[in-house]
C-alpha cells in the first residue's frame, strides 16, 4: 500500500533501526537472520517490467533508499511512498502486490 508524501511521514533520517537491520555486507536480514539476496533488490518483472519507461529511475531511487537504510522512497511518477525490498524482507508477505516484494518466487 502506498501513501502520498503529503499524507504520510517521510522516511526517518538514518533509516529504520528495527531488529534485523543492515549487515556488514550491506544486505538486510530477516527476523530469522536470513540475509536478503542481492538479486531480490531488483523488482520482480511481474510487478515492474524492465521495459517500463520509469524502470531505471525507480531502481536508482530504490537502490539509494536501501543504501541509506531508508524504509521508503518516493515514486518518481506518482510521488507515492514505496517500501523497499529491505523493509519488506523483514516481514512476511502481505499479498498486497508490493513493487519490491522479495517473497515472490523468481524464475
Secondary structure, 3 states (H helix, E strand, C coil): CCCECCCCCCCCCCCCCCCCCECCCCCEECCCCCECCHHHHCCCCCCCCCCCCCHHHHHHHHHHHHHCCCCEEECCCCCEEEECHHHHHCCCCCCCCCCCCCCCCCC
